[in-house]
Amino acid sequence: MRKLYKFIFIIGILVFSSQPGCKKQPKCGCDGDVRFPLVETSGTIIYNVETSYAKFQPTDIYSTFEICDAGEVMDMLTPFEQGETVLVSGDAYDDCYKMVNPYAYANYMLRLTEIKKDEFDN
């Protein structure tokens, strides 16, 4: 019986020690890991100067991008009207809620680097 316990103990040690360990958890939010870049992506911009809130809604994908530090880039946004079609470039990050709930809608954070008028918008 002792040999059986030793055998089970050794097998248990081998199983748990052979695991590769913890994987690096991706960081979410504006200071997290870059998920993907946006390069001149067409969509509409919505902002509120009083609350320093801004978001970008692309025209060709089903997601929303909340602008990181909108108060700091508000001077880039205000030349454009609410809902105007623009081209946006920047780095996208996972929203922290999406990290907790993978079934959540596709909401990302966006560190805006460039915004310009979409010349091909009707």
Rosetta constraint file for C-alpha pairs under 8 A:
AtomPair CA 1 CA 5 HARMONIC 6.51 0.50
AtomPair CA 2 CA 6 HARMONIC 6.19 0.50
AtomPair CA 3 CA 7 HARMONIC 6.02 0.50
AtomPair CA 4 CA 8 HARMONIC 6.16 0.50
AtomPair CA 5 CA 9 HARMONIC 5.99 0.50
AtomPair CA 6 CA 10 HARMONIC 6.07 0.50
AtomPair CA 7 CA 11 HARMONIC 6.16 0.50
AtomPair CA 8 CA 12 HARMONIC 6.06 0.50
AtomPair CA 9 CA 13 HARMONIC 6.23 0.50
AtomPair CA 10 CA 14 HARMONIC 6.18 0.50
AtomPair CA 11 CA 15 HARMONIC 6.12 0.50
AtomPair CA 12 CA 16 HARMONIC 6.25 0.50
AtomPair CA 13 CA 17 HARMONIC 5.90 0.50
AtomPair CA 14 CA 18 HARMONIC 5.95 0.50
AtomPair CA 15 CA 19 HARMONIC 6.91 0.50
AtomPair CA 26 CA 32 HARMONIC 7.33 0.50
AtomPair CA 26 CA 33 HARMONIC 6.30 0.50
AtomPair CA 27 CA 31 HARMONIC 7.64 0.50
AtomPair CA 27 CA 32 HARMONIC 4.33 0.50
AtomPair CA 27 CA 33 HARMONIC 5.38 0.50
AtomPair CA 27 CA 94 HARMONIC 7.89 0.50
AtomPair CA 28 CA 32 HARMONIC 4.53 0.50
AtomPair CA 28 CA 33 HARMONIC 6.49 0.50
AtomPair CA 28 CA 93 HARMONIC 6.34 0.50
AtomPair CA 28 CA 94 HARMONIC 5.05 0.50
AtomPair CA 28 CA 95 HARMONIC 5.81 0.50
AtomPair CA 28 CA 96 HARMONIC 5.04 0.50
AtomPair CA 28 CA 99 HARMONIC 6.98 0.50
AtomPair CA 29 CA 93 HARMONIC 5.96 0.50
AtomPair CA 29 CA 94 HARMONIC 5.95 0.50
AtomPair CA 29 CA 95 HARMONIC 5.39 0.50
AtomPair CA 29 CA 96 HARMONIC 5.71 0.50
AtomPair CA 29 CA 109 HARMONIC 6.31 0.50
AtomPair CA 30 CA 68 HARMONIC 5.91 0.50
AtomPair CA 30 CA 93 HARMONIC 6.24 0.50
AtomPair CA 30 CA 109 HARMONIC 6.17 0.50
AtomPair CA 30 CA 110 HARMONIC 7.20 0.50
AtomPair CA 30 CA 111 HARMONIC 6.87 0.50
AtomPair CA 32 CA 93 HARMONIC 6.52 0.50
AtomPair CA 32 CA 94 HARMONIC 7.70 0.50
AtomPair CA 33 CA 93 HARMONIC 6.35 0.50
AtomPair CA 33 CA 94 HARMONIC 7.87 0.50
AtomPair CA 34 CA 91 HARMONIC 6.21 0.50
AtomPair CA 34 CA 92 HARMONIC 5.86 0.50
AtomPair CA 34 CA 93 HARMONIC 5.05 0.50
AtomPair CA 34 CA 94 HARMONIC 7.80 0.50
AtomPair CA 35 CA 91 HARMONIC 7.48 0.50
AtomPair CA 35 CA 92 HARMONIC 5.58 0.50
AtomPair CA 35 CA 93 HARMONIC 5.05 0.50
AtomPair CA 35 CA 94 HARMONIC 6.49 0.50
AtomPair CA 36 CA 91 HARMONIC 6.17 0.50
AtomPair CA 36 CA 92 HARMONIC 5.40 0.50
AtomPair CA 36 CA 93 HARMONIC 7.25 0.50
AtomPair CA 37 CA 89 HARMONIC 7.46 0.50
AtomPair CA 37 CA 90 HARMONIC 5.87 0.50
AtomPair CA 37 CA 91 HARMONIC 4.44 0.50
AtomPair CA 37 CA 92 HARMONIC 5.74 0.50
AtomPair CA 38 CA 88 HARMONIC 7.01 0.50
AtomPair CA 38 CA 89 HARMONIC 4.96 0.50
AtomPair CA 38 CA 90 HARMONIC 5.24 0.50
AtomPair CA 38 CA 91 HARMONIC 6.02 0.50
AtomPair CA 38 CA 92 HARMONIC 6.91 0.50
AtomPair CA 39 CA 88 HARMONIC 6.64 0.50
AtomPair CA 39 CA 89 HARMONIC 4.49 0.50
AtomPair CA 39 CA 90 HARMONIC 6.69 0.50
AtomPair CA 40 CA 87 HARMONIC 4.71 0.50
AtomPair CA 40 CA 88 HARMONIC 4.81 0.50
AtomPair CA 40 CA 89 HARMONIC 4.99 0.50
AtomPair CA 40 CA 115 HARMONIC 7.86 0.50
AtomPair CA 41 CA 58 HARMONIC 6.86 0.50
AtomPair CA 41 CA 86 HARMONIC 7.97 0.50
AtomPair CA 41 CA 87 HARMONIC 5.10 0.50
AtomPair CA 41 CA 88 HARMONIC 5.15 0.50
AtomPair CA 41 CA 89 HARMONIC 6.51 0.50
AtomPair CA 42 CA 58 HARMONIC 5.79 0.50
AtomPair CA 42 CA 59 HARMONIC 6.08 0.50
AtomPair CA 42 CA 60 HARMONIC 7.67 0.50
AtomPair CA 42 CA 85 HARMONIC 6.72 0.50
AtomPair CA 42 CA 86 HARMONIC 5.69 0.50
AtomPair CA 42 CA 87 HARMONIC 4.57 0.50
AtomPair CA 42 CA 88 HARMONIC 6.53 0.50
AtomPair CA 42 CA 118 HARMONIC 7.02 0.50
AtomPair CA 43 CA 56 HARMONIC 6.73 0.50
AtomPair CA 43 CA 57 HARMONIC 5.38 0.50
AtomPair CA 43 CA 58 HARMONIC 3.90 0.50
AtomPair CA 43 CA 59 HARMONIC 4.70 0.50
AtomPair CA 43 CA 60 HARMONIC 7.79 0.50
AtomPair CA 43 CA 85 HARMONIC 5.26 0.50
AtomPair CA 43 CA 86 HARMONIC 5.68 0.50
AtomPair CA 43 CA 87 HARMONIC 6.57 0.50
AtomPair CA 43 CA 88 HARMONIC 7.67 0.50
AtomPair CA 44 CA 56 HARMONIC 5.80 0.50
AtomPair CA 44 CA 57 HARMONIC 5.27 0.50
AtomPair CA 44 CA 58 HARMONIC 6.39 0.50
AtomPair CA 44 CA 59 HARMONIC 7.33 0.50
AtomPair CA 44 CA 82 HARMONIC 7.87 0.50
AtomPair CA 44 CA 83 HARMONIC 5.02 0.50
AtomPair CA 44 CA 84 HARMONIC 5.38 0.50
AtomPair CA 44 CA 85 HARMONIC 4.55 0.50
AtomPair CA 44 CA 86 HARMONIC 5.99 0.50
AtomPair CA 45 CA 54 HARMONIC 7.32 0.50
AtomPair CA 45 CA 55 HARMONIC 6.02 0.50
AtomPair CA 45 CA 56 HARMONIC 4.67 0.50
AtomPair CA 45 CA 57 HARMONIC 6.47 0.50
AtomPair CA 45 CA 77 HARMONIC 7.93 0.50
AtomPair CA 45 CA 82 HARMONIC 6.27 0.50
AtomPair CA 45 CA 83 HARMONIC 5.36 0.50
AtomPair CA 45 CA 84 HARMONIC 6.23 0.50
AtomPair CA 45 CA 85 HARMONIC 6.95 0.50
AtomPair CA 45 CA 86 HARMONIC 7.03 0.50
AtomPair CA 46 CA 54 HARMONIC 5.59 0.50
AtomPair CA 46 CA 55 HARMONIC 5.39 0.50
AtomPair CA 46 CA 56 HARMONIC 6.36 0.50
AtomPair CA 46 CA 82 HARMONIC 5.23 0.50
AtomPair CA 46 CA 83 HARMONIC 5.75 0.50
AtomPair CA 47 CA 52 HARMONIC 7.43 0.50
AtomPair CA 47 CA 53 HARMONIC 5.57 0.50
AtomPair CA 47 CA 54 HARMONIC 3.98 0.50
AtomPair CA 47 CA 55 HARMONIC 6.35 0.50
AtomPair CA 47 CA 77 HARMONIC 7.58 0.50
AtomPair CA 47 CA 82 HARMONIC 6.82 0.50
AtomPair CA 48 CA 52 HARMONIC 5.74 0.50
AtomPair CA 48 CA 53 HARMONIC 5.27 0.50
AtomPair CA 48 CA 54 HARMONIC 6.30 0.50
AtomPair CA 49 CA 53 HARMONIC 6.90 0.50
AtomPair CA 49 CA 71 HARMONIC 7.59 0.50
AtomPair CA 49 CA 74 HARMONIC 7.07 0.50
AtomPair CA 52 CA 69 HARMONIC 7.96 0.50
AtomPair CA 52 CA 70 HARMONIC 5.46 0.50
AtomPair CA 52 CA 71 HARMONIC 4.62 0.50
AtomPair CA 52 CA 74 HARMONIC 7.29 0.50
AtomPair CA 53 CA 67 HARMONIC 7.39 0.50
AtomPair CA 53 CA 70 HARMONIC 5.58 0.50
AtomPair CA 53 CA 71 HARMONIC 7.10 0.50
AtomPair CA 54 CA 66 HARMONIC 6.16 0.50
AtomPair CA 54 CA 67 HARMONIC 5.40 0.50
AtomPair CA 54 CA 70 HARMONIC 5.79 0.50
AtomPair CA 55 CA 64 HARMONIC 7.07 0.50
AtomPair CA 55 CA 65 HARMONIC 5.50 0.50
AtomPair CA 55 CA 66 HARMONIC 4.27 0.50
AtomPair CA 55 CA 67 HARMONIC 5.30 0.50
AtomPair CA 56 CA 64 HARMONIC 6.08 0.50
AtomPair CA 56 CA 65 HARMONIC 5.03 0.50
AtomPair CA 56 CA 66 HARMONIC 6.35 0.50
AtomPair CA 56 CA 67 HARMONIC 7.14 0.50
AtomPair CA 57 CA 63 HARMONIC 6.80 0.50
AtomPair CA 57 CA 64 HARMONIC 5.04 0.50
AtomPair CA 57 CA 65 HARMONIC 6.41 0.50
AtomPair CA 58 CA 62 HARMONIC 7.44 0.50
AtomPair CA 58 CA 63 HARMONIC 6.97 0.50
AtomPair CA 58 CA 64 HARMONIC 7.03 0.50
AtomPair CA 62 CA 106 HARMONIC 7.01 0.50
AtomPair CA 63 CA 105 HARMONIC 7.40 0.50
AtomPair CA 63 CA 106 HARMONIC 4.81 0.50
AtomPair CA 63 CA 107 HARMONIC 5.66 0.50
AtomPair CA 63 CA 108 HARMONIC 7.46 0.50
AtomPair CA 64 CA 106 HARMONIC 6.62 0.50
AtomPair CA 64 CA 107 HARMONIC 4.96 0.50
AtomPair CA 64 CA 108 HARMONIC 6.22 0.50
AtomPair CA 65 CA 92 HARMONIC 7.73 0.50
AtomPair CA 65 CA 107 HARMONIC 5.93 0.50
AtomPair CA 65 CA 108 HARMONIC 4.76 0.50
AtomPair CA 65 CA 109 HARMONIC 5.21 0.50
AtomPair CA 65 CA 110 HARMONIC 5.68 0.50
AtomPair CA 66 CA 107 HARMONIC 7.56 0.50
AtomPair CA 66 CA 108 HARMONIC 6.31 0.50
AtomPair CA 66 CA 109 HARMONIC 4.83 0.50
AtomPair CA 66 CA 110 HARMONIC 5.90 0.50
AtomPair CA 67 CA 109 HARMONIC 5.91 0.50
AtomPair CA 67 CA 110 HARMONIC 4.85 0.50
AtomPair CA 67 CA 111 HARMONIC 6.13 0.50
AtomPair CA 67 CA 112 HARMONIC 6.65 0.50
AtomPair CA 68 CA 109 HARMONIC 6.17 0.50
AtomPair CA 68 CA 110 HARMONIC 5.61 0.50
AtomPair CA 68 CA 111 HARMONIC 5.17 0.50
AtomPair CA 68 CA 112 HARMONIC 7.22 0.50
AtomPair CA 69 CA 73 HARMONIC 6.90 0.50
AtomPair CA 69 CA 111 HARMONIC 7.77 0.50
AtomPair CA 70 CA 74 HARMONIC 5.74 0.50
AtomPair CA 73 CA 77 HARMONIC 6.74 0.50
AtomPair CA 73 CA 112 HARMONIC 7.59 0.50
AtomPair CA 74 CA 78 HARMONIC 6.07 0.50
AtomPair CA 75 CA 79 HARMONIC 7.42 0.50
AtomPair CA 76 CA 115 HARMONIC 7.07 0.50
AtomPair CA 77 CA 115 HARMONIC 7.64 0.50
AtomPair CA 80 CA 84 HARMONIC 6.43 0.50
AtomPair CA 80 CA 117 HARMONIC 7.93 0.50
AtomPair CA 85 CA 117 HARMONIC 6.90 0.50
AtomPair CA 85 CA 118 HARMONIC 6.04 0.50
AtomPair CA 85 CA 121 HARMONIC 6.69 0.50
AtomPair CA 86 CA 115 HARMONIC 6.72 0.50
AtomPair CA 86 CA 116 HARMONIC 5.67 0.50
AtomPair CA 86 CA 117 HARMONIC 4.63 0.50
AtomPair CA 86 CA 118 HARMONIC 4.72 0.50
AtomPair CA 87 CA 115 HARMONIC 5.64 0.50
AtomPair CA 87 CA 116 HARMONIC 5.29 0.50
AtomPair CA 87 CA 117 HARMONIC 6.04 0.50
AtomPair CA 87 CA 118 HARMONIC 5.47 0.50
AtomPair CA 88 CA 112 HARMONIC 7.31 0.50
AtomPair CA 88 CA 113 HARMONIC 7.86 0.50
AtomPair CA 88 CA 114 HARMONIC 5.84 0.50
AtomPair CA 88 CA 115 HARMONIC 4.59 0.50
AtomPair CA 88 CA 116 HARMONIC 6.73 0.50
AtomPair CA 89 CA 112 HARMONIC 6.25 0.50
AtomPair CA 89 CA 113 HARMONIC 5.74 0.50
AtomPair CA 89 CA 114 HARMONIC 5.04 0.50
AtomPair CA 89 CA 115 HARMONIC 6.40 0.50
AtomPair CA 90 CA 110 HARMONIC 6.40 0.50
AtomPair CA 90 CA 111 HARMONIC 5.43 0.50
AtomPair CA 90 CA 112 HARMONIC 4.62 0.50
AtomPair CA 90 CA 113 HARMONIC 4.86 0.50
AtomPair CA 90 CA 114 HARMONIC 6.69 0.50
AtomPair CA 91 CA 110 HARMONIC 5.68 0.50
AtomPair CA 91 CA 111 HARMONIC 5.31 0.50
AtomPair CA 91 CA 112 HARMONIC 6.95 0.50
AtomPair CA 91 CA 113 HARMONIC 7.90 0.50
AtomPair CA 92 CA 108 HARMONIC 6.26 0.50
AtomPair CA 92 CA 109 HARMONIC 5.60 0.50
AtomPair CA 92 CA 110 HARMONIC 4.56 0.50
AtomPair CA 92 CA 111 HARMONIC 6.51 0.50
AtomPair CA 93 CA 108 HARMONIC 5.63 0.50
AtomPair CA 93 CA 109 HARMONIC 4.95 0.50
AtomPair CA 93 CA 110 HARMONIC 6.24 0.50
AtomPair CA 94 CA 98 HARMONIC 6.74 0.50
AtomPair CA 94 CA 99 HARMONIC 6.92 0.50
AtomPair CA 94 CA 107 HARMONIC 7.31 0.50
AtomPair CA 94 CA 108 HARMONIC 4.96 0.50
AtomPair CA 94 CA 109 HARMONIC 6.12 0.50
AtomPair CA 95 CA 99 HARMONIC 6.65 0.50
AtomPair CA 95 CA 107 HARMONIC 6.01 0.50
AtomPair CA 95 CA 108 HARMONIC 4.85 0.50
AtomPair CA 95 CA 109 HARMONIC 5.74 0.50
AtomPair CA 96 CA 100 HARMONIC 6.66 0.50
AtomPair CA 97 CA 101 HARMONIC 6.13 0.50
AtomPair CA 97 CA 104 HARMONIC 7.60 0.50
AtomPair CA 98 CA 102 HARMONIC 5.36 0.50
AtomPair CA 98 CA 103 HARMONIC 7.38 0.50
AtomPair CA 98 CA 104 HARMONIC 5.56 0.50
AtomPair CA 98 CA 105 HARMONIC 7.43 0.50
AtomPair CA 98 CA 106 HARMONIC 7.51 0.50
AtomPair CA 98 CA 107 HARMONIC 7.12 0.50
